[in-house]
Amino acid sequence: NSLVLLHSLQGGVRVELVLLSIPEDPKTSAGFDEKELQKEKTGEKAERIEDNTSPDDPVKEAKEHFPPPNPQLLLTDAVFETVTIGSLPSLHFLNETVFEKTISEREDTEKILSSSKEQKSDLISGVYEGGLKVWECTYDLLEQIENNGETFRDKAVLDLGCGAGLLGILALKRGARQVHFQDYNSTVIEQLTVPNVILNCQEDEEGEKNDIQGRDGCEKEVEEIGNPPPKKRATDMPQHTLLRRCFFFSGNWRTFLPLVLTKEPQPKFDIIFTSETIYNTAYYPALHEALQKLLASNGLVYLATKSHYFGVGGGLHLFETFVKEKGVFSLDHLWDGEEGLQRHVVVLRFKKYV
Ligand SMILES: C[S@@+](CC[C@H](N)C(=O)[O-])C[C@H]1O[C@@H](n2cnc3c(N)ncnc32)[C@H](O)[C@@H]1O
């Protein structure tokens, strides 16, 4: 066994990769490809979205998921990355490339792992809504949180369309009272979101990982440093206190809303994050209703998005028009990116609180 660290700096975003309990030759046996990873982080690799211009709002019955009694077992042989943005706590998440390469070993009752691989698509409307990878607007939103100094202490947070869950995980690590994670696909919640939360919970119980953070990571670099020290072994960790503040749901927004509203006390969120979720106009009514019913009266929705999603047709302009017509929320631009395919971070709040 060996531990490999890979890290690089792009703008203010630092990305590291850690492999735990890997076989002798990680490149051939796990199929791990550093170049692919770097391309993704620099945005060179565009998303592969299936061409589907008139999809209906799909029905996918919502369900609550509970972490298993020994959640750390989910991290056996985990290969993960770390992203560090400014002074934000480091965030860890399972590496997507390795995830793809180990599909055959994973439980996939929805068959989304195999479908997305077969169809070479990062999004298949109504089947797989893209949660297995970290989309780039998530990083934009993390940077805006860093710039804004948003505090999460004692707040109730919802990561809507969470995928890997980095936004909710950040809130959790910054002291949120509770964090709800929702994704369309149960496989995403079980195979990715829950393991990622556990990955980050264990660090918190040990304190920040200075051994990784202390390295000067300007150049991409791969290091072999022998057996992982005991504190890096994911399977040795105690039960996780942070995990008790988390709630996990899968299903479409239309059925998620009534399910989450059956909870006592009924949740109202101070902050709702939603990143790269407005690509499909057919989903706008359900999304808008969920935001309207779940946001606390003086709460904020942070939405990160591209201007336009080719293949599915939605984007910020259409969503802004929809929001304006509804007349419930005001929408302000927090950040507008200029490069390439334009990206934005906007904030929604109830009009009466403007
Ligand atoms: C492109 S992924 C983005 C994932 C993650 N937020 C990110 O930025 O990396 C879109 C997410 O929105 C969620 N989503 C999209 N349409 C949905 C719908 N109709 N009902 C419920 N969730 C939906 C999916 O769960 C999916 O993870």
PDBQT file of the ligand as one rigid body, heavy atoms in Angstrom, charges set to zero:
ROOT
HETATM    1  C1  LIG A 401     -25.369  18.968 -13.221  1.00  0.00    +0.000 C 
HETATM    2  S1  LIG A 401     -25.658  18.268 -11.694  1.00  0.00    +0.000 S 
HETATM    3  C2  LIG A 401     -24.823  19.384 -10.586  1.00  0.00    +0.000 C 
HETATM    4  C3  LIG A 401     -24.339  18.697  -9.342  1.00  0.00    +0.000 C 
HETATM    5  C4  LIG A 401     -23.676  19.607  -8.323  1.00  0.00    +0.000 C 
HETATM    6  N1  LIG A 401     -24.596  20.579  -7.800  1.00  0.00    +0.000 N 
HETATM    7  C5  LIG A 401     -22.451  20.277  -8.891  1.00  0.00    +0.000 C 
HETATM    8  O1  LIG A 401     -22.479  21.491  -9.135  1.00  0.00    +0.000 OA
HETATM    9  O2  LIG A 401     -21.438  19.607  -9.059  1.00  0.00    +0.000 OA
HETATM   10  C6  LIG A 401     -27.347  18.729 -11.465  1.00  0.00    +0.000 C 
HETATM   11  C7  LIG A 401     -27.971  18.239 -10.172  1.00  0.00    +0.000 C 
HETATM   12  O3  LIG A 401     -29.300  18.722 -10.053  1.00  0.00    +0.000 OA
HETATM   13  C8  LIG A 401     -30.157  17.705  -9.588  1.00  0.00    +0.000 C 
HETATM   14  N2  LIG A 401     -31.406  17.748 -10.364  1.00  0.00    +0.000 N 
HETATM   15  C9  LIG A 401     -31.541  18.149 -11.640  1.00  0.00    +0.000 A 
HETATM   16  N3  LIG A 401     -32.819  18.068 -12.014  1.00  0.00    +0.000 NA
HETATM   17  C10 LIG A 401     -33.523  17.606 -10.960  1.00  0.00    +0.000 A 
HETATM   18  C11 LIG A 401     -34.898  17.328 -10.740  1.00  0.00    +0.000 A 
HETATM   19  N4  LIG A 401     -35.834  17.503 -11.675  1.00  0.00    +0.000 N 
HETATM   20  N5  LIG A 401     -35.254  16.867  -9.525  1.00  0.00    +0.000 NA
HETATM   21  C12 LIG A 401     -34.318  16.696  -8.575  1.00  0.00    +0.000 A 
HETATM   22  N6  LIG A 401     -33.006  16.945  -8.721  1.00  0.00    +0.000 NA
HETATM   23  C13 LIG A 401     -32.609  17.399  -9.910  1.00  0.00    +0.000 A 
HETATM   24  C14 LIG A 401     -29.455  16.400  -9.778  1.00  0.00    +0.000 C 
HETATM   25  O4  LIG A 401     -29.518  15.707  -8.604  1.00  0.00    +0.000 OA
HETATM   26  C15 LIG A 401     -28.019  16.741 -10.121  1.00  0.00    +0.000 C 
HETATM   27  O5  LIG A 401     -27.124  16.285  -9.179  1.00  0.00    +0.000 OA
ENDROOT
TORSDOF 0
